[in-house]
Structures are given as structure tokens and as C-alpha cells.
């Protein structure tokens, strides 16, 4: 769901207030970027430009940090974020097949969002649930010991 102009202005004002608090703090870039992503759900070029202007840091540096760390996203996420673990334990127990079932059910690839903005898929290295392999989470809800046939029923809940 797209933000209204008023919502964007409100979030920008909140971000600018946070930046003002952090302006003189050493190592402030990542916390400011985290706050921006918390507010907007991702880091748009406009948001990176605002951070650049207020912290006097080149946009190229902000972009470099955003693309280096997996916790940052340059694209909006869906209402429901699906994470499929592709770490070793999950992978050997069939995570690739589960991930393919999710991608097939939603018609998108990992790292993408459905056209209606409802779902995003990401593959992750470890969710810390190796005993339940293969595992996926949707908005923090954990689903384990999955087989591809489980996917459609789980997605239907959302």
C-alpha cells in the first residue's frame, strides 16, 4: 500500500528529527539508515538523498552500505515477508524445493514482491531452527519440517 503525501512528510519529519539527534554521534550512518528503513520499510533514493544532505555523506557511500549489508532493502517489501532458510541443514532436507514451491505459488522470484504488494520472498542463510529443517517464516511465524505440498495451505492463511 502506497503512502500518502502526508504520511511521507510525517515520516520524513520523524527521520529528520532522529538525524538531528544523531548528527554529532560517531558512527551515525548505519543507525540513521536503520531508522529510515524502520519508518519506510526500505531505503528509496529520495530517502538516501535526504540522509546524504543532512549528514553530509555522499549518496554513493550510503548506497554502498545499503547494498553491502543484507539487512537493508532498496525495494519496498510486501505486507507479508516470507523467508525460506537455505542454510546447510535446511538445504540438505529440501529447502530448494520448498523455495521453488513458494516462488511458483506467488509467481515471483526471491527478492521480489507480488504486484499487489501482498508478499515478498527472501531466501536466508539460517533462521536458527535447524532441528525443524526445512524452515520458512512468514512475518515471524515459523513453519518447519516442510514439504512443497505444504506451501499453498500455509500461504492461504495470509
N, C-alpha and C positions, 0 to 999 in steps of 0.2 A: 504494500500500500504506500503510495507516494505521500510525502509530507506536504502540508500546505505551506504557503509562503510565510504565514505567521509562525508555524511550528519551526520552520528553518531559522527564522530570525530569532526565536526564543532559544533554540539550541546553540546558535552562533553566539548569542549573548552569554549563555552559560559557559561555553568554551572560552570565550574571551576573558571572562571573569577568572576562570581557572588558570589561564595562561598568565594573567596579571599576578596571581598568587605565586606562580612557579617561575616567573621571569628571571629572578636572581638566583634560583636554585641550580646548583651544578648538576649536570646530567638530566636536565628537564625535558629533553626532546621525547624520549620514549613514554614517560608518564603523560605528557600532553597528547601524544598520539593515541595512547590508550584511552584517555578521557574522550577524545574526539570519536574514536570508534565506538565507545560505550554510548555516546549520545546519538550518533547517526547510523551505527551498525556496520559501517565501513568507512574507508578514507577516500573521499572523492578528490578530484583535482582541486576543486574550489576550497575544500577543507584544508588540503595540504598547502594551498596558496595562502590561506588565512594564517596558518601556523607559521609559514615562512615569513610573512610580513611582520607578525607580532614578535617572533623570536629572533628575527634577522638571521635565519638559517636558509641556505639555498633549497629550493624545491627539490632539486636533484638529490640532495642529501636525505631529505625526508622520504622521497621515493625509494632511495637505496635502502633505507632502514625498513620501510614498509614491505619491500619485496624480499628482503633478507630473512625477516622473522615470519614464521608461519602463522603467528597469532594475529597478524594484520591482514585485512582483506581490502582489495581495491574495487570490489564489486559488491552491490547490495546482496544480502543474504535473504533467503525466503523466510516465511513465517515459521517454518519448521526446518531445523537443520539436522540432517541425517549424517552421522559419522559412522563409517564402516571401518573397523580395525583391519589393517592389512599387515600388522606385525607378524613376526615369525609364527607364534603359536596359532593365531587365527588363520594365517595364510595356509599353513600345512593342513588345517582342518576344513578348508574350503571357502575361505573369505572371498576369494576372487569370484567364485560362483554366486555368492550372496550379493556382492557389489554389482555384478552384472545383472542380477535379477532386479535390484533397486533401479539401476540405470534403465533397464528395459521397461519397467513398470511406469517410470516417470518420463521416459523419452528424452533424458538429458545425460550428459557426461559428468564425471566427478569434477567439482569446481564450478559447476553451473547451477543456475536457478531456473525453475519452471517458468514458463511465460506468464502464468497467473500469479507468480510471486509466492506461491504456497510452500514449495520445497526447494531446498538446496542440498546437494550431496557433496560430502568431502570424504576422502579416504585418509585415515590417520595411521600412524605407526603403532601406537599402543594406547589402549584405553584402561589398562591395569586390571583387566578381567580375564586373564589368560586361562583360568580354570573353566570359564564359560565359553571358550572359543568354539566357533567364530562368533564375534560380538558386533552389534551395532547399537548406537544410541540415537534417539530422536528427542531433541530438547532435554537431554539429560536422562530420559527413561532408558534403561538398559534392557536389551534383548539378547539372550545368549543361546548357545547350542543351536544355532540357526541352520536351516537348510533353505535353498532358494524358494521352495514352496511356501515357506512361512511369510515371505515378504509382502505379498498382496494383502493378506489379512491384517498384518501389522500396520501397513500404510492406511488401510481403510479406517483405522481408529482416529486418524488425523485429518 
